[in-house]
Amino acid sequence: MGPRELELPGKYLDYLTDSTELLSNAEAMRARMANDGYLLLRSVLDKELVLEARRQMMEILAEEGQLDPAFPIMDGVRNPDSQGGFRGGDRKLTDVPAFVELVRAGNLIRFWETFLGGEVLPFDFRWLRVVPPGSFTGAHYDVVYMGRGTLNLYTTWTPLGDVPFEQGPLAILEGSHRFEQVKETYGKMDVDRDHVQGWFSNDPHELIDKYGGQWKTAEFDAGDILVFGMFTMHASFKNTSDCFRLSSDTRYQLAADEVDERWIGEKPIAHYAWNNPEKNVSMEEMRNKWGV
Ligand SMILES: O=C(O)CCC(=O)C(=O)O
């Protein structure tokens, strides 16, 4: 993870707690979320639908020349000349019918209705990652990207296919939703307003050494989901395979609550002032200023 190798289980890393048995008990799930900052739920989604979404996307990636034609497209083996990358909001991929059904209907919406206790609003913008070999995501809170509406907002991280360790699964920093000093500073940031890059840290040890907590991860199967709140620090392991790691992260809140206008509507505004080279401030500079 980042520049380090972590041992599993070890001081800095252990396995995610499986909360699948709580699925029909909203109160128990909310209590677990409040305590751990996340829920790992196995086989919640229709596996056939997940694989169909994967197939529809892989067909597009194959047409784009991103996949190595020597292998079955469902393996997602990268053509060494191609980049993959962040495809969030790229409707060529995020509008494929099986994926839209997967993240906006059926079991996932029923789960959120149970958990949130009312009518659910999924954000219209859908984040999609075609993570190439060698790539990873640095540690961050999601609130810095989508914190303008209710904070009773949750991320669903969905592996679109099996994600074994070598493909670089997501990891949660358990306990990070109680890092009060970090929440009061970094957690109040907005990437479009403040022009800061977003990732708090690439070093998985430093946060634990300074604030406590422990990274938690797992291998994922198609159909599993990992859900968490806006103040749960998360990151991904490096993809050390030859394949793209295909996954989505989509957001859910109560329809009656205030909404961050950047992520809603036929053509969501999305980030509009982030990564402006003339205004950019480094995270290092901001962390020095905040003293975190
Ligand atoms: O999949 C990843 O690498 C990052 C996902 C993420 O940051 C999220 O789910 O909010």
The ligand as an SDF file (V2000), in Angstrom:
LIG
                    3D

 10  9  0  0  0  0  0  0  0  0999 V2000
  -11.6910    2.0580   -5.6350 O   0  0  0  0  0  0  0  0  0  0  0  0
  -10.8230    2.8340   -5.2870 C   0  0  0  0  0  0  0  0  0  0  0  0
   -9.6230    2.6740   -5.5520 O   0  0  0  0  0  0  0  0  0  0  0  0
  -11.1840    4.0500   -4.4950 C   0  0  0  0  0  0  0  0  0  0  0  0
  -12.6270    4.0890   -4.1360 C   0  0  0  0  0  0  0  0  0  0  0  0
  -12.9890    5.2420   -3.3020 C   0  0  0  0  0  0  0  0  0  0  0  0
  -12.2340    6.1320   -3.0320 O   0  0  0  0  0  0  0  0  0  0  0  0
  -14.3540    5.2730   -2.7630 C   0  0  0  0  0  0  0  0  0  0  0  0
  -15.0380    4.2540   -2.8210 O   0  0  0  0  0  0  0  0  0  0  0  0
  -14.7450    6.3380   -2.2450 O   0  0  0  0  0  0  0  0  0  0  0  0
  1  2  2  0
  2  3  1  0
  2  4  1  0
  4  5  1  0
  5  6  1  0
  6  7  2  0
  6  8  1  0
  8  9  2  0
  8 10  1  0
M  END
$$$$
